[in-house]
């Protein structure tokens, strides 16, 4: 059975896809048969009349995976809005059973799975009269720990603490934090890292510089791989 991690974030556009690609790329470079899956994607691109799941397409290209991206995203929506709203607009409600089925199917072909969420950790997947489905429900259903991607910039202490507490409240284990767009020469970024670790009790497992092409060796963190 494939092992894995769920990548979520403190909010939208923090860099989940970028960091996910770096992780998948690094693990595959280390000789680990690492795969990628995204339960729901909003804001898909239309290229030559065909729908393209941009996040998955980016991760696959960066990590050298030559597979049909349409098979690795359960729900693909055109509107660049929250999945719950995009699914309502397209009249295609997100179903947890389909996500679980697709994950079980996909992970059979890999030794390790990186699963990427949508938006931040409190992102709603479905809010209608029949069901309330949150990202946390998906994470728990897939039985995965999370890596929380956070910005290194001003305000990250507040947003990271809130995200960590939200995860804990929902019984989700935060295995580590990654600070994106980190500048080692920025005194505030360095202090943000220090205070986040002190206040949450969770290790910042690595930092990612702006436009980084690689991520540090994660073999110590991914000891179970």
KEKE-3310 file (N, C-alpha, C; in steps of 0.2 Angstrom, whole numbers, plus 5000, padded with zeros to 4 digits):
npx = (5004:5003:5012:5009:5007:4998:4997:4993:4988:4990:4982:4975:4984:4997:5007:5006:5005:5017:5026:5022:5026:5040:5043:5038:5046:5059:5058:5057:5069:5077:5075:5063:5047:5036:5020:5006:4991:4976:4962:4952:4950:4950:4948:4953:4962:4959:4965:4968:4955:4953:4951:4962:4970:4978:4986:4990:4996:5007:5014:5017:5025:5036:5041:5044:5034:5026:5011:4993:4986:4972:4968:4972:4966:4951:4940:4937:4936:4930:4928:4937:4936:4931:4930:4918:4909:4912:4908:4895:4891:4893:4885:4890:4891:4903:4909:4913:4915:4919:4932:4939:4939:4946:4958:4962:4963:4973:4985:4989:4999:5010:5024:5024:5013:5009:4997:4988:4979:4965:4965:4965:4967:4954:4946:4930:4922:4910:4894:4879:4861:4861:4873:4888:4904:4920:4938:4945:4938:4941:4954:4955:4947:4956:4966:4978:4993:4997:5007:5010:5009:5016:5017:5032:5032:5026:5014:5012:5014:5002:4993:4998:4998:4984:4980:4986:4980:4967:4968:4972:4961:4952:4957:4968:4984:4998:5012:5023:5030:5032:5040:5037:5044:5055:5068:5084:5092:5083:5078:5066:5060:5068:5065:5051:5051:5057:5048:5036:5039:5042:5029:5020:5025:5029:5040:5048:5051:5058:5063:5059:5066:5062:5057:5064:5072:5074:5072:5078:5086:5075:5075:5078:5066:5056:5057:5049:5048)
npy = (4994:5011:5024:5041:5059:5074:5089:5105:5122:5138:5147:5153:5153:5152:5144:5130:5121:5123:5120:5106:5101:5102:5093:5081:5080:5080:5068:5058:5060:5055:5041:5036:5030:5041:5047:5058:5067:5076:5080:5090:5103:5119:5132:5127:5126:5130:5123:5123:5119:5109:5104:5107:5102:5113:5113:5100:5097:5105:5100:5087:5090:5096:5086:5076:5066:5056:5055:5054:5068:5070:5059:5060:5069:5071:5080:5092:5109:5123:5137:5149:5148:5144:5127:5122:5131:5132:5119:5119:5128:5121:5111:5099:5090:5088:5072:5062:5049:5046:5053:5045:5033:5035:5039:5027:5019:5026:5026:5013:5012:5018:5020:5030:5044:5060:5071:5085:5098:5110:5128:5135:5127:5127:5126:5124:5110:5106:5113:5112:5108:5095:5090:5094:5096:5097:5102:5096:5085:5077:5075:5067:5056:5051:5047:5053:5062:5080:5092:5108:5122:5138:5156:5165:5178:5194:5193:5179:5172:5174:5168:5155:5150:5150:5141:5129:5127:5125:5113:5104:5104:5098:5085:5082:5078:5088:5086:5094:5110:5121:5135:5146:5156:5161:5171:5170:5180:5189:5197:5197:5186:5176:5177:5174:5161:5156:5159:5153:5140:5140:5144:5135:5122:5114:5108:5118:5111:5113:5127:5137:5145:5160:5156:5144:5130:5118:5107:5105:5091:5079:5067:5064:5069:5061:5048:5037:5033)
npz = (5000:4996:5003:5010:5009:5013:5005:5010:5014:5021:5015:4999:4984:4990:4987:4985:4974:4968:4978:4980:4967:4968:4979:4974:4962:4969:4977:4967:4960:4970:4968:4972:4968:4966:4966:4961:4966:4964:4972:4969:4957:4952:4940:4928:4913:4896:4882:4865:4863:4872:4889:4902:4917:4926:4938:4940:4928:4928:4939:4934:4923:4929:4937:4929:4925:4914:4910:4908:4913:4916:4922:4935:4943:4952:4951:4939:4936:4927:4932:4941:4956:4973:4976:4980:4975:4962:4958:4960:4951:4939:4941:4946:4959:4972:4977:4991:4991:4977:4977:4987:4980:4968:4973:4980:4968:4961:4969:4969:4959:4963:4975:4984:4988:4984:4989:4984:4990:4989:4988:5005:5021:5026:5016:5007:5000:4996:4999:5001:5001:5003:5008:5018:5014:5018:5016:5026:5029:5018:5019:5031:5027:5018:5026:5029:5035:5036:5026:5029:5019:5020:5019:5019:5022:5030:5042:5042:5054:5061:5052:5050:5063:5065:5055:5059:5072:5068:5060:5070:5078:5071:5071:5064:5059:5059:5050:5047:5042:5028:5023:5011:4997:5004:5011:5016:5020:5025:5039:5045:5039:5044:5058:5058:5055:5066:5077:5073:5074:5088:5093:5088:5090:5080:5068:5056:5041:5030:5020:5005:4993:4983:4966:4966:4960:4965:4980:4996:5002:5007:5013:5027:5033:5026:5031:5032:5019)
capx = (5000:5007:5011:5009:5007:4993:4999:4988:4991:4987:4977:4975:4990:5003:5012:5005:5007:5024:5030:5021:5030:5047:5043:5038:5053:5065:5058:5058:5076:5080:5073:5056:5041:5032:5015:5003:4984:4973:4955:4947:4954:4946:4951:4956:4964:4956:4970:4966:4948:4953:4952:4969:4971:4984:4991:4992:5000:5013:5018:5019:5030:5041:5044:5045:5029:5023:5005:4987:4984:4965:4966:4974:4961:4944:4935:4940:4931:4933:4928:4943:4933:4931:4927:4911:4905:4913:4904:4888:4890:4894:4880:4893:4893:4909:4907:4919:4917:4923:4939:4942:4940:4951:4965:4964:4965:4980:4990:4992:5004:5016:5026:5022:5009:5008:4990:4987:4972:4963:4964:4968:4965:4947:4942:4924:4922:4903:4890:4872:4856:4862:4880:4893:4910:4926:4944:4947:4934:4944:4961:4954:4945:4962:4970:4985:4995:4998:5012:5007:5013:5015:5022:5038:5031:5023:5007:5012:5014:4995:4989:5000:4995:4977:4979:4988:4975:4961:4970:4972:4954:4949:4960:4973:4991:5003:5019:5028:5028:5036:5039:5038:5047:5059:5074:5088:5095:5078:5078:5059:5058:5071:5061:5045:5052:5059:5042:5031:5041:5041:5022:5016:5028:5029:5046:5048:5055:5062:5061:5059:5067:5058:5060:5069:5072:5075:5071:5083:5085:5070:5076:5077:5059:5052:5060:5045:5048)
capy = (5000:5017:5029:5048:5065:5079:5096:5110:5128:5143:5151:5152:5156:5152:5140:5123:5117:5124:5116:5099:5099:5101:5087:5075:5080:5077:5061:5054:5060:5050:5035:5034:5030:5045:5050:5065:5067:5082:5078:5094:5108:5125:5137:5124:5130:5127:5124:5120:5116:5104:5106:5105:5103:5116:5112:5093:5097:5108:5095:5082:5092:5098:5080:5071:5061:5056:5052:5058:5072:5070:5053:5061:5074:5069:5085:5098:5114:5129:5143:5150:5150:5139:5120:5121:5136:5129:5113:5121:5132:5116:5106:5093:5090:5084:5066:5060:5042:5046:5054:5039:5027:5037:5039:5020:5017:5029:5024:5006:5012:5022:5019:5036:5048:5067:5073:5092:5101:5116:5134:5134:5121:5127:5126:5120:5106:5105:5116:5112:5105:5087:5088:5098:5093:5102:5099:5092:5078:5074:5073:5062:5051:5048:5045:5056:5068:5085:5097:5115:5127:5145:5161:5168:5186:5197:5190:5172:5169:5173:5163:5148:5147:5148:5135:5123:5125:5122:5106:5100:5104:5092:5078:5081:5078:5092:5083:5099:5116:5123:5142:5147:5163:5163:5174:5169:5186:5194:5196:5195:5179:5171:5177:5171:5154:5154:5160:5148:5134:5140:5144:5129:5116:5110:5109:5120:5106:5116:5133:5137:5152:5162:5154:5139:5124:5111:5108:5102:5083:5078:5060:5064:5070:5056:5042:5031:5031)
capz = (5000:4995:5009:5006:5013:5010:5005:5011:5015:5026:5011:4992:4981:4995:4983:4986:4968:4967:4983:4978:4962:4970:4983:4969:4958:4973:4979:4961:4959:4975:4966:4974:4963:4969:4962:4963:4965:4966:4972:4965:4954:4949:4936:4923:4907:4889:4877:4859:4864:4877:4896:4905:4924:4926:4943:4939:4922:4930:4943:4930:4919:4933:4940:4923:4925:4907:4911:4906:4919:4917:4926:4942:4946:4952:4949:4936:4935:4923:4935:4946:4962:4977:4973:4982:4971:4955:4957:4960:4944:4934:4943:4947:4966:4974:4981:4994:4989:4971:4979:4990:4975:4964:4977:4980:4961:4958:4973:4967:4954:4966:4981:4989:4985:4986:4987:4985:4991:4985:4993:5011:5025:5028:5010:5007:4994:4995:5003:4998:5006:5004:5011:5019:5013:5019:5014:5032:5028:5013:5022:5036:5023:5014:5031:5028:5038:5031:5027:5029:5016:5023:5016:5024:5023:5035:5043:5042:5061:5063:5048:5051:5070:5065:5051:5064:5077:5064:5059:5077:5081:5067:5072:5058:5061:5055:5051:5046:5039:5023:5022:5004:4996:5010:5010:5022:5022:5027:5046:5047:5037:5049:5064:5057:5056:5073:5081:5071:5077:5095:5095:5086:5092:5074:5064:5049:5039:5025:5017:4998:4990:4977:4960:4967:4955:4969:4987:5000:5003:5012:5015:5034:5034:5023:5034:5031:5012)
cpx = (5004:5006:5011:5008:5002:4996:4993:4992:4987:4982:4978:4981:4996:5009:5012:5007:5014:5028:5029:5025:5038:5048:5043:5044:5058:5064:5059:5065:5080:5078:5067:5051:5036:5026:5011:4996:4981:4965:4950:4952:4949:4951:4956:4957:4960:4961:4968:4959:4948:4954:4959:4969:4977:4989:4994:4997:5007:5017:5021:5025:5036:5045:5045:5040:5025:5016:4999:4985:4977:4963:4969:4971:4954:4939:4939:4935:4934:4933:4934:4940:4933:4928:4920:4906:4906:4909:4897:4886:4889:4889:4884:4896:4899:4907:4913:4920:4921:4931:4942:4943:4946:4958:4967:4967:4972:4986:4993:4998:5010:5017:5025:5018:5009:5002:4990:4980:4970:4962:4968:4965:4957:4943:4936:4924:4914:4899:4883:4867:4857:4868:4884:4900:4916:4933:4947:4944:4938:4951:4960:4951:4951:4967:4977:4987:4996:5005:5009:5011:5011:5019:5027:5037:5027:5016:5007:5012:5006:4992:4991:4998:4988:4976:4981:4983:4969:4962:4969:4965:4950:4952:4965:4980:4995:5010:5024:5026:5033:5035:5041:5040:5051:5066:5079:5091:5090:5077:5071:5057:5062:5067:5055:5046:5053:5052:5037:5033:5040:5034:5018:5019:5029:5036:5044:5053:5060:5059:5062:5060:5063:5061:5065:5067:5072:5073:5076:5081:5081:5070:5075:5070:5055:5056:5056:5045:5052)
cpy = (5006:5021:5036:5053:5070:5086:5101:5117:5133:5147:5149:5156:5157:5148:5133:5119:5117:5120:5108:5097:5098:5095:5081:5074:5077:5070:5056:5054:5056:5043:5032:5035:5034:5048:5056:5064:5073:5080:5083:5100:5113:5129:5133:5128:5126:5128:5120:5116:5111:5107:5103:5107:5106:5114:5105:5093:5100:5103:5090:5084:5093:5092:5075:5065:5061:5052:5057:5062:5071:5064:5054:5067:5072:5073:5091:5103:5120:5135:5143:5152:5144:5133:5120:5125:5134:5123:5114:5124:5127:5110:5099:5092:5085:5078:5063:5052:5041:5048:5049:5034:5029:5037:5032:5017:5019:5027:5017:5006:5016:5019:5024:5041:5055:5070:5081:5094:5107:5122:5132:5128:5121:5128:5121:5117:5106:5108:5117:5109:5098:5086:5094:5094:5098:5098:5094:5085:5074:5071:5067:5056:5047:5045:5047:5062:5074:5089:5103:5120:5134:5150:5163:5175:5188:5195:5183:5169:5168:5168:5156:5146:5146:5142:5128:5121:5122:5115:5102:5099:5099:5086:5077:5082:5083:5090:5088:5105:5118:5130:5143:5155:5165:5166:5174:5175:5191:5192:5194:5188:5174:5171:5174:5163:5152:5154:5155:5142:5134:5140:5138:5122:5111:5112:5112:5116:5108:5123:5133:5144:5154:5159:5148:5133:5118:5113:5104:5095:5082:5071:5059:5064:5064:5049:5036:5028:5025)
cpz = (5000:5001:5005:5011:5009:5010:5005:5013:5020:5022:5004:4990:4986:4992:4984:4980:4967:4971:4981:4972:4964:4974:4978:4965:4962:4975:4973:4959:4964:4973:4969:4969:4966:4964:4965:4961:4967:4966:4968:4963:4951:4945:4931:4917:4901:4884:4871:4859:4869:4884:4899:4912:4925:4931:4942:4933:4924:4934:4939:4926:4923:4935:4935:4923:4918:4907:4909:4912:4921:4921:4933:4945:4946:4949:4946:4934:4931:4927:4941:4952:4967:4974:4974:4977:4963:4953:4956:4953:4939:4935:4943:4954:4967:4978:4984:4992:4982:4973:4982:4985:4970:4967:4978:4974:4960:4963:4972:4963:4957:4973:4987:4985:4988:4984:4989:4985:4987:4990:4999:5015:5026:5022:5009:5000:4991:5000:5000:5003:5007:5008:5012:5019:5013:5017:5020:5031:5023:5016:5027:5032:5020:5020:5031:5033:5033:5032:5025:5025:5018:5019:5021:5026:5029:5036:5044:5049:5062:5058:5049:5058:5069:5061:5055:5069:5074:5063:5065:5079:5077:5067:5067:5061:5056:5056:5050:5042:5034:5022:5014:5003:5001:5008:5016:5024:5025:5035:5049:5045:5042:5056:5064:5058:5063:5078:5079:5074:5085:5097:5093:5089:5086:5070:5057:5045:5034:5023:5009:4996:4984:4970:4961:4962:4959:4976:4990:5001:5008:5014:5023:5036:5032:5025:5032:5023:5010)
residu = (UNK:UNK:UNK:UNK:UNK:UNK:UNK:UNK:UNK:UNK:UNK:UNK:UNK:UNK:UNK:UNK:UNK:UNK:UNK:UNK:UNK:UNK:UNK:UNK:UNK:UNK:UNK:UNK:UNK:UNK:UNK:UNK:UNK:UNK:UNK:UNK:UNK:UNK:UNK:UNK:UNK:UNK:UNK:UNK:UNK:UNK:UNK:UNK:UNK:UNK:UNK:UNK:UNK:UNK:UNK:UNK:UNK:UNK:UNK:UNK:UNK:UNK:UNK:UNK:UNK:UNK:UNK:UNK:UNK:UNK:UNK:UNK:UNK:UNK:UNK:UNK:UNK:UNK:UNK:UNK:UNK:UNK:UNK:UNK:UNK:UNK:UNK:UNK:UNK:UNK:UNK:UNK:UNK:UNK:UNK:UNK:UNK:UNK:UNK:UNK:UNK:UNK:UNK:UNK:UNK:UNK:UNK:UNK:UNK:UNK:UNK:UNK:UNK:UNK:UNK:UNK:UNK:UNK:UNK:UNK:UNK:UNK:UNK:UNK:UNK:UNK:UNK:UNK:UNK:UNK:UNK:UNK:UNK:UNK:UNK:UNK:UNK:UNK:UNK:UNK:UNK:UNK:UNK:UNK:UNK:UNK:UNK:UNK:UNK:UNK:UNK:UNK:UNK:UNK:UNK:UNK:UNK:UNK:UNK:UNK:UNK:UNK:UNK:UNK:UNK:UNK:UNK:UNK:UNK:UNK:UNK:UNK:UNK:UNK:UNK:UNK:UNK:UNK:UNK:UNK:UNK:UNK:UNK:UNK:UNK:UNK:UNK:UNK:UNK:UNK:UNK:UNK:UNK:UNK:UNK:UNK:UNK:UNK:UNK:UNK:UNK:UNK:UNK:UNK:UNK:UNK:UNK:UNK:UNK:UNK:UNK:UNK:UNK:UNK:UNK:UNK:UNK:UNK:UNK:UNK:UNK:UNK:UNK:UNK:UNK)
# end
